[in-house]
Amino acid sequence: MSANLFRAIPESKLAASAEGIKRQMSARIPSNVPYVVDNLWEWLRPEHYPSRRHSTYASPTPELALLNASAALVGGDRYVACRLIVAPSAIKLAQLEVVDARHHADIRLITQWLSRHSKELTEISVNQKRDIALLFLPGLKRDELENLRLESGVVHELCELARTHATFWAAASSVPRKGEGELFFELIDKSASYRLEPI
């Protein structure tokens, strides 16, 4: 598996990456997906898939890694494509069919449902609105969303729509493919690390 995962990093970071990069411990808040969608995806996530919130993004080819590189460059620094070295048993991996999660059809599905129910959502009590507002907060945990689903009819309805029609995880692959789909992985053990080897 290591031969099929690539990242591009600033050349100035190569020495540090050779020593090993640890798991993303704090939850990463998405910048490319609405929080409500991210919360529903995390709630629906099968255990064998990585949490996007603790994942590292990679590419199936060095060319895509260079194209998707996003770390800040300082001065005359440049990106270098690297092979990711990690034991396959040390990670959970997912690859999407879309180049970036921001293009996933689930976003439209969920936002259109919210639009269709806007009259209902604006006419409910303030207490019910507070419950629904939690859906739009960053990093809602699975158990928090589950409790909210059990307490709120509107949230329950939205969750059932997502459970029935969302395809984010159903269409994902746990094996890297040659396509251009977004690829991300999570180190399973908190003490595990991966290395980057320039190519």
CYANA upper distance limits for C-alpha pairs under 8 A (distance plus 0.5 A):
  1 MET  CA      5 LEU  CA      7.45
  1 MET  CA     86 VAL  CA      8.48
  1 MET  CA     87 ALA  CA      8.16
  1 MET  CA     88 PRO  CA      6.34
  1 MET  CA    176 PRO  CA      8.42
  2 SER  CA     83 ARG  CA      7.50
  2 SER  CA     84 LEU  CA      6.11
  2 SER  CA     85 ILE  CA      5.57
  2 SER  CA     86 VAL  CA      6.31
  2 SER  CA     87 ALA  CA      7.63
  2 SER  CA     88 PRO  CA      7.65
  3 ALA  CA     83 ARG  CA      7.00
  3 ALA  CA     84 LEU  CA      7.72
  3 ALA  CA     85 ILE  CA      8.14
  4 ASN  CA     60 PRO  CA      5.95
  4 ASN  CA     61 THR  CA      7.44
  4 ASN  CA     83 ARG  CA      8.20
  4 ASN  CA    176 PRO  CA      7.37
  5 LEU  CA     58 ALA  CA      6.64
  5 LEU  CA     59 SER  CA      6.21
  5 LEU  CA     60 PRO  CA      5.66
  5 LEU  CA     61 THR  CA      7.44
  5 LEU  CA     83 ARG  CA      6.60
  5 LEU  CA     84 LEU  CA      5.91
  5 LEU  CA    176 PRO  CA      8.20
  6 PHE  CA     58 ALA  CA      6.00
  6 PHE  CA     59 SER  CA      5.54
  6 PHE  CA     60 PRO  CA      6.59
  6 PHE  CA     61 THR  CA      6.54
  6 PHE  CA     62 PRO  CA      6.12
  6 PHE  CA     65 ALA  CA      6.44
  6 PHE  CA     81 ALA  CA      7.34
  6 PHE  CA     82 CYS  CA      6.03
  6 PHE  CA     83 ARG  CA      5.15
  6 PHE  CA     84 LEU  CA      5.80
  7 ARG  CA     57 TYR  CA      8.15
  7 ARG  CA     58 ALA  CA      5.66
  7 ARG  CA     59 SER  CA      6.71
  7 ARG  CA     62 PRO  CA      7.56
  7 ARG  CA     65 ALA  CA      5.46
  7 ARG  CA     66 LEU  CA      7.88
  7 ARG  CA     69 ALA  CA      8.00
  7 ARG  CA     81 ALA  CA      6.34
  7 ARG  CA     82 CYS  CA      5.86
  7 ARG  CA     83 ARG  CA      7.13
  7 ARG  CA     84 LEU  CA      7.21
  7 ARG  CA    196 LEU  CA      8.16
  8 ALA  CA     62 PRO  CA      8.05
  8 ALA  CA     65 ALA  CA      5.65
  8 ALA  CA     66 LEU  CA      5.80
  8 ALA  CA     68 ASN  CA      8.37
  8 ALA  CA     69 ALA  CA      6.04
  8 ALA  CA     79 TYR  CA      6.31
  8 ALA  CA     80 VAL  CA      5.69
  8 ALA  CA     81 ALA  CA      4.72
  8 ALA  CA     82 CYS  CA      6.28
  9 ILE  CA     13 LYS  CA      7.21
  9 ILE  CA     14 LEU  CA      7.88
  9 ILE  CA     69 ALA  CA      7.25
  9 ILE  CA     71 ALA  CA      7.16
  9 ILE  CA     79 TYR  CA      5.69
  9 ILE  CA     80 VAL  CA      6.07
  9 ILE  CA     81 ALA  CA      7.28
  9 ILE  CA     82 CYS  CA      8.13
 10 PRO  CA     14 LEU  CA      7.67
 10 PRO  CA     71 ALA  CA      7.47
 10 PRO  CA     72 ALA  CA      8.18
 10 PRO  CA     73 LEU  CA      6.81
 10 PRO  CA     77 ASP  CA      6.72
 10 PRO  CA     78 ARG  CA      5.96
 10 PRO  CA     79 TYR  CA      4.96
 10 PRO  CA     80 VAL  CA      6.65
 11 GLU  CA     77 ASP  CA      6.65
 11 GLU  CA     78 ARG  CA      6.24
 11 GLU  CA     79 TYR  CA      6.25
 11 GLU  CA     80 VAL  CA      6.21
 12 SER  CA     77 ASP  CA      7.10
 13 LYS  CA     17 SER  CA      6.75
 14 LEU  CA     18 ALA  CA      6.80
 14 LEU  CA    196 LEU  CA      8.05
 14 LEU  CA    198 PRO  CA      8.29
 15 ALA  CA     19 GLU  CA      7.60
 16 ALA  CA     20 GLY  CA      7.73
 17 SER  CA     21 ILE  CA      6.50
 17 SER  CA    195 ARG  CA      6.33
 17 SER  CA    196 LEU  CA      6.19
 18 ALA  CA    195 ARG  CA      5.84
 18 ALA  CA    196 LEU  CA      6.24
 18 ALA  CA    197 GLU  CA      7.33
 19 GLU  CA    195 ARG  CA      7.17
 20 GLY  CA    193 SER  CA      5.94
 20 GLY  CA    194 TYR  CA      5.72
 20 GLY  CA    195 ARG  CA      5.14
 20 GLY  CA    196 LEU  CA      8.11
 21 ILE  CA    193 SER  CA      5.51
 21 ILE  CA    194 TYR  CA      5.79
 21 ILE  CA    195 ARG  CA      6.66
 22 LYS  CA    187 LEU  CA      8.42
 22 LYS  CA    190 LYS  CA      8.10
 22 LYS  CA    191 SER  CA      7.39
 22 LYS  CA    192 ALA  CA      6.64
 22 LYS  CA    193 SER  CA      4.88
 22 LYS  CA    194 TYR  CA      7.30
 23 ARG  CA     54 HIS  CA      7.75
 23 ARG  CA     55 SER  CA      8.24
 23 ARG  CA    186 GLU  CA      7.55
 23 ARG  CA    187 LEU  CA      6.09
 23 ARG  CA    189 ASP  CA      8.36
 23 ARG  CA    190 LYS  CA      6.53
 23 ARG  CA    191 SER  CA      7.84
 23 ARG  CA    192 ALA  CA      7.25
 23 ARG  CA    193 SER  CA      6.88
 24 GLN  CA     54 HIS  CA      5.51
 24 GLN  CA     55 SER  CA      6.97
 24 GLN  CA     56 THR  CA      7.85
 24 GLN  CA    186 GLU  CA      8.45
 25 MET  CA     54 HIS  CA      6.92
 25 MET  CA    190 LYS  CA      8.14
 26 SER  CA     53 ARG  CA      8.48
 26 SER  CA     54 HIS  CA      7.44
 27 ALA  CA     53 ARG  CA      5.38
 27 ALA  CA     54 HIS  CA      6.13
 27 ALA  CA    139 GLY  CA      7.68
 28 ARG  CA     52 ARG  CA      8.20
 28 ARG  CA     53 ARG  CA      5.08
 28 ARG  CA     54 HIS  CA      6.76
 28 ARG  CA    139 GLY  CA      8.48
 29 ILE  CA     53 ARG  CA      7.04
 29 ILE  CA    138 PRO  CA      6.76
 29 ILE  CA    139 GLY  CA      6.88
 30 PRO  CA     34 PRO  CA      8.06
 30 PRO  CA     35 TYR  CA      7.62
 30 PRO  CA     38 ASP  CA      7.84
 30 PRO  CA     53 ARG  CA      8.12
 30 PRO  CA    138 PRO  CA      8.44
 32 ASN  CA    101 ALA  CA      7.85
 32 ASN  CA    102 ARG  CA      5.92
 33 VAL  CA     37 VAL  CA      7.18
 33 VAL  CA     38 ASP  CA      6.95
 33 VAL  CA    101 ALA  CA      7.52
 33 VAL  CA    102 ARG  CA      5.87
 33 VAL  CA    107 ILE  CA      8.09
 34 PRO  CA     38 ASP  CA      6.86
 34 PRO  CA    107 ILE  CA      8.16
 34 PRO  CA    136 PHE  CA      8.33
 35 TYR  CA     39 ASN  CA      6.49
 35 TYR  CA    135 LEU  CA      7.93
 35 TYR  CA    136 PHE  CA      5.87
 35 TYR  CA    137 LEU  CA      6.66
 35 TYR  CA    138 PRO  CA      5.80
 35 TYR  CA    139 GLY  CA      7.90
 36 VAL  CA     40 LEU  CA      6.82
 36 VAL  CA    135 LEU  CA      5.72
 36 VAL  CA    136 PHE  CA      5.22
 36 VAL  CA    137 LEU  CA      7.69
 36 VAL  CA    138 PRO  CA      8.34
 37 VAL  CA     41 TRP  CA      6.62
 37 VAL  CA    106 ASP  CA      8.14
 37 VAL  CA    107 ILE  CA      6.79
 37 VAL  CA    110 ILE  CA      7.48
 38 ASP  CA     42 GLU  CA      6.65
 38 ASP  CA    139 GLY  CA      8.27
 39 ASN  CA     43 TRP  CA      6.68
 39 ASN  CA    135 LEU  CA      7.43
 39 ASN  CA    138 PRO  CA      8.02
 39 ASN  CA    139 GLY  CA      7.01
 39 ASN  CA    140 LEU  CA      6.20
 39 ASN  CA    141 LYS  CA      7.86
 39 ASN  CA    142 ARG  CA      8.22
 39 ASN  CA    145 LEU  CA      8.12
 40 LEU  CA     44 LEU  CA      6.65
 40 LEU  CA    159 CYS  CA      7.64
 40 LEU  CA    162 ALA  CA      7.60
 41 TRP  CA     45 ARG  CA      6.43
 41 TRP  CA    168 PHE  CA      7.73
 41 TRP  CA    169 TRP  CA      8.35
 42 GLU  CA     51 SER  CA      7.30
 42 GLU  CA     52 ARG  CA      8.22
 42 GLU  CA    141 LYS  CA      8.12
 42 GLU  CA    142 ARG  CA      7.00
 43 TRP  CA    141 LYS  CA      7.96
 43 TRP  CA    142 ARG  CA      5.26
 43 TRP  CA    143 ASP  CA      8.49
 43 TRP  CA    145 LEU  CA      7.40
 43 TRP  CA    146 GLU  CA      8.08
 44 LEU  CA    163 ARG  CA      7.39
 44 LEU  CA    169 TRP  CA      8.30
 45 ARG  CA     49 TYR  CA      7.18
 45 ARG  CA     51 SER  CA      7.93
 45 ARG  CA    169 TRP  CA      7.11
 46 PRO  CA    169 TRP  CA      8.01
 48 HIS  CA     92 LYS  CA      6.99
 49 TYR  CA     92 LYS  CA      6.08
 49 TYR  CA     93 LEU  CA      6.60
 49 TYR  CA     94 ALA  CA      6.72
 49 TYR  CA    174 SER  CA      7.60
 50 PRO  CA     54 HIS  CA      8.12
 50 PRO  CA     55 SER  CA      7.13
 50 PRO  CA     92 LYS  CA      5.59
 50 PRO  CA     93 LEU  CA      6.37
 50 PRO  CA     94 ALA  CA      7.20
 50 PRO  CA    184 PHE  CA      8.10
 50 PRO  CA    185 PHE  CA      6.39
 50 PRO  CA    186 GLU  CA      5.72
 51 SER  CA     55 SER  CA      6.65
 51 SER  CA    186 GLU  CA      7.36
 52 ARG  CA    184 PHE  CA      7.87
 52 ARG  CA    186 GLU  CA      8.45
 53 ARG  CA    139 GLY  CA      8.43
 54 HIS  CA    186 GLU  CA      6.68
 55 SER  CA    184 PHE  CA      6.46
 55 SER  CA    185 PHE  CA      5.64
 55 SER  CA    186 GLU  CA      4.98
 55 SER  CA    187 LEU  CA      8.07
 56 THR  CA    184 PHE  CA      6.02
 56 THR  CA    185 PHE  CA      5.96
 56 THR  CA    186 GLU  CA      6.79
 57 TYR  CA    182 GLU  CA      8.22
 57 TYR  CA    183 LEU  CA      6.44
 57 TYR  CA    184 PHE  CA      4.78
 57 TYR  CA    185 PHE  CA      7.01
 58 ALA  CA     65 ALA  CA      7.18
 58 ALA  CA    182 GLU  CA      8.22
 58 ALA  CA    183 LEU  CA      5.96
 58 ALA  CA    184 PHE  CA      6.12
 58 ALA  CA    185 PHE  CA      8.07
 59 SER  CA     64 LEU  CA      6.35
 59 SER  CA     65 ALA  CA      5.63
 59 SER  CA    180 GLU  CA      8.27
 59 SER  CA    182 GLU  CA      7.60
 59 SER  CA    183 LEU  CA      6.29
 59 SER  CA    184 PHE  CA      8.49
 60 PRO  CA     64 LEU  CA      7.62
 60 PRO  CA     65 ALA  CA      8.18
 60 PRO  CA    176 PRO  CA      7.02
 60 PRO  CA    177 ARG  CA      7.19
 60 PRO  CA    178 LYS  CA      6.39
 60 PRO  CA    179 GLY  CA      7.86
 60 PRO  CA    180 GLU  CA      7.84
 60 PRO  CA    183 LEU  CA      7.89
 61 THR  CA     65 ALA  CA      6.84
 61 THR  CA    178 LYS  CA      7.92
 62 PRO  CA     66 LEU  CA      6.81
 62 PRO  CA     81 ALA  CA      6.01
 62 PRO  CA     82 CYS  CA      7.52
 62 PRO  CA     83 ARG  CA      8.19
 63 GLU  CA     67 LEU  CA      6.75
 63 GLU  CA     81 ALA  CA      8.15
 64 LEU  CA     68 ASN  CA      6.48
 64 LEU  CA    180 GLU  CA      7.83
 65 ALA  CA     69 ALA  CA      6.44
 65 ALA  CA     81 ALA  CA      6.88
 66 LEU  CA     79 TYR  CA      7.24
 66 LEU  CA     80 VAL  CA      7.69
 66 LEU  CA     81 ALA  CA      6.52
 69 ALA  CA     79 TYR  CA      7.79
 73 LEU  CA     77 ASP  CA      6.09
 73 LEU  CA     78 ARG  CA      7.17
 73 LEU  CA     79 TYR  CA      8.43
 80 VAL  CA    198 PRO  CA      7.18
 80 VAL  CA    199 ILE  CA      8.42
 81 ALA  CA    198 PRO  CA      6.48
 81 ALA  CA    199 ILE  CA      6.67
 82 CYS  CA    196 LEU  CA      5.99
 82 CYS  CA    197 GLU  CA      5.48
 82 CYS  CA    198 PRO  CA      4.61
 82 CYS  CA    199 ILE  CA      5.89
 83 ARG  CA    196 LEU  CA      6.13
 83 ARG  CA    197 GLU  CA      5.60
 83 ARG  CA    198 PRO  CA      6.76
 83 ARG  CA    199 ILE  CA      7.02
 84 LEU  CA    194 TYR  CA      7.38
 84 LEU  CA    195 ARG  CA      6.42
 84 LEU  CA    196 LEU  CA      5.29
 84 LEU  CA    197 GLU  CA      6.97
 85 ILE  CA    194 TYR  CA      6.20
 85 ILE  CA    195 ARG  CA      5.53
 85 ILE  CA    196 LEU  CA      6.47
 85 ILE  CA    197 GLU  CA      7.61
 86 VAL  CA     90 ALA  CA      7.41
 86 VAL  CA     91 ILE  CA      8.37
 86 VAL  CA    193 SER  CA      7.93
 86 VAL  CA    194 TYR  CA      5.49
 86 VAL  CA    195 ARG  CA      7.25
 87 ALA  CA     91 ILE  CA      7.86
 90 ALA  CA    187 LEU  CA      6.36
 90 ALA  CA    188 ILE  CA      6.19
 90 ALA  CA    189 ASP  CA      7.54
 90 ALA  CA    192 ALA  CA      7.70
 91 ILE  CA    185 PHE  CA      6.78
 91 ILE  CA    186 GLU  CA      5.94
 91 ILE  CA    187 LEU  CA      5.02
 91 ILE  CA    188 ILE  CA      5.76
 92 LYS  CA    174 SER  CA      7.97
 92 LYS  CA    185 PHE  CA      5.99
 92 LYS  CA    186 GLU  CA      5.80
 92 LYS  CA    187 LEU  CA      7.11
 92 LYS  CA    188 ILE  CA      7.09
 93 LEU  CA    173 SER  CA      8.43
 93 LEU  CA    174 SER  CA      5.70
 93 LEU  CA    175 VAL  CA      7.43
 93 LEU  CA    176 PRO  CA      8.36
 93 LEU  CA    183 LEU  CA      7.97
 93 LEU  CA    184 PHE  CA      6.41
 93 LEU  CA    185 PHE  CA      4.76
 93 LEU  CA    186 GLU  CA      7.07
 94 ALA  CA    172 ALA  CA      6.51
 94 ALA  CA    173 SER  CA      5.91
 94 ALA  CA    174 SER  CA      5.16
 94 ALA  CA    175 VAL  CA      7.45
 94 ALA  CA    176 PRO  CA      7.95
 94 ALA  CA    183 LEU  CA      6.29
 94 ALA  CA    184 PHE  CA      6.08
 94 ALA  CA    185 PHE  CA      6.81
 95 GLN  CA    172 ALA  CA      5.94
 95 GLN  CA    173 SER  CA      5.62
 95 GLN  CA    174 SER  CA      6.94
 95 GLN  CA    175 VAL  CA      7.69
 95 GLN  CA    176 PRO  CA      6.68
 95 GLN  CA    177 ARG  CA      7.92
 95 GLN  CA    181 GLY  CA      6.49
 95 GLN  CA    182 GLU  CA      6.06
 95 GLN  CA    183 LEU  CA      4.70
 95 GLN  CA    184 PHE  CA      6.95
 96 LEU  CA    100 ASP  CA      8.49
 96 LEU  CA    101 ALA  CA      8.12
 96 LEU  CA    168 PHE  CA      8.07
 96 LEU  CA    171 ALA  CA      7.38
 96 LEU  CA    172 ALA  CA      5.26
 96 LEU  CA    173 SER  CA      7.12
 96 LEU  CA    181 GLY  CA      5.37
 96 LEU  CA    182 GLU  CA      5.69
 96 LEU  CA    183 LEU  CA      6.88
 97 GLU  CA    171 ALA  CA      7.51
 97 GLU  CA    172 ALA  CA      7.23
 97 GLU  CA    179 GLY  CA      8.21
 97 GLU  CA    180 GLU  CA      8.06
 97 GLU  CA    181 GLY  CA      5.17
 97 GLU  CA    182 GLU  CA      7.62
 98 VAL  CA    103 HIS  CA      7.00
 98 VAL  CA    104 HIS  CA      6.92
 98 VAL  CA    180 GLU  CA      7.79
 98 VAL  CA    181 GLY  CA      5.21
 98 VAL  CA    182 GLU  CA      6.72
 99 VAL  CA    103 HIS  CA      7.98
 99 VAL  CA    180 GLU  CA      6.08
 99 VAL  CA    181 GLY  CA      4.78
 99 VAL  CA    182 GLU  CA      5.40
100 ASP  CA    104 HIS  CA      7.92
100 ASP  CA    181 GLY  CA      7.45
100 ASP  CA    182 GLU  CA      5.84
101 ALA  CA    182 GLU  CA      7.46
102 ARG  CA    107 ILE  CA      7.96
103 HIS  CA    107 ILE  CA      8.13
104 HIS  CA    108 ARG  CA      8.24
104 HIS  CA    168 PHE  CA      7.79
105 ALA  CA    109 LEU  CA      6.82
105 ALA  CA    167 THR  CA      8.41
106 ASP  CA    110 ILE  CA      6.57
106 ASP  CA    166 ALA  CA      5.96
106 ASP  CA    167 THR  CA      7.20
106 ASP  CA    168 PHE  CA      7.27
107 ILE  CA    111 THR  CA      6.56
108 ARG  CA    112 GLN  CA      6.28
109 LEU  CA    113 TRP  CA      6.79
109 LEU  CA    166 ALA  CA      8.14
110 ILE  CA    114 LEU  CA      6.83
110 ILE  CA    158 LEU  CA      8.31
110 ILE  CA    162 ALA  CA      7.88
111 THR  CA    115 SER  CA      6.71
112 GLN  CA    116 ARG  CA      6.58
113 TRP  CA    117 HIS  CA      6.72
113 TRP  CA    158 LEU  CA      8.19
114 LEU  CA    118 SER  CA      6.45
117 HIS  CA    121 LEU  CA      6.55
118 SER  CA    122 THR  CA      6.54
119 LYS  CA    123 GLU  CA      6.77
120 GLU  CA    124 ILE  CA      7.00
121 LEU  CA    129 LYS  CA      7.78
122 THR  CA    129 LYS  CA      8.36
124 ILE  CA    128 GLN  CA      6.69
124 ILE  CA    129 LYS  CA      7.09
125 SER  CA    129 LYS  CA      6.76
126 VAL  CA    130 ARG  CA      6.70
127 ASN  CA    131 ASP  CA      7.01
128 GLN  CA    132 ILE  CA      6.86
128 GLN  CA    152 SER  CA      7.82
129 LYS  CA    133 ALA  CA      6.43
130 ARG  CA    134 LEU  CA      7.16
131 ASP  CA    135 LEU  CA      8.12
131 ASP  CA    148 LEU  CA      7.44
131 ASP  CA    152 SER  CA      7.64
132 ILE  CA    136 PHE  CA      8.06
132 ILE  CA    152 SER  CA      8.40
132 ILE  CA    154 VAL  CA      8.18
132 ILE  CA    155 VAL  CA      6.99
133 ALA  CA    137 LEU  CA      7.56
134 LEU  CA    140 LEU  CA      8.10
135 LEU  CA    140 LEU  CA      7.65
135 LEU  CA    145 LEU  CA      7.95
140 LEU  CA    144 GLU  CA      6.84
140 LEU  CA    145 LEU  CA      7.01
141 LYS  CA    145 LEU  CA      6.76
142 ARG  CA    146 GLU  CA      6.61
143 ASP  CA    147 ASN  CA      6.60
144 GLU  CA    148 LEU  CA      6.71
145 LEU  CA    149 ARG  CA      6.52
146 GLU  CA    150 LEU  CA      6.81
147 ASN  CA    151 GLU  CA      6.81
148 LEU  CA    152 SER  CA      6.49
148 LEU  CA    155 VAL  CA      7.37
148 LEU  CA    156 HIS  CA      8.38
149 ARG  CA    153 GLY  CA      7.66
149 ARG  CA    155 VAL  CA      5.69
149 ARG  CA    156 HIS  CA      5.01
149 ARG  CA    159 CYS  CA      7.51
150 LEU  CA    156 HIS  CA      7.10
151 GLU  CA    156 HIS  CA      8.46
152 SER  CA    156 HIS  CA      6.49
153 GLY  CA    157 GLU  CA      6.64
154 VAL  CA    158 LEU  CA      6.86
155 VAL  CA    159 CYS  CA      6.57
156 HIS  CA    160 GLU  CA      6.65
157 GLU  CA    161 LEU  CA      6.78
158 LEU  CA    162 ALA  CA      6.79
159 CYS  CA    163 ARG  CA      6.50
160 GLU  CA    164 THR  CA      6.45
161 LEU  CA    165 HIS  CA      6.32
161 LEU  CA    166 ALA  CA      7.93
162 ALA  CA    166 ALA  CA      5.29
167 THR  CA    171 ALA  CA      6.20
168 PHE  CA    172 ALA  CA      6.89
173 SER  CA    177 ARG  CA      8.46
176 PRO  CA    183 LEU  CA      7.94
187 LEU  CA    192 ALA  CA      6.85
187 LEU  CA    193 SER  CA      7.54
188 ILE  CA    192 ALA  CA      7.80
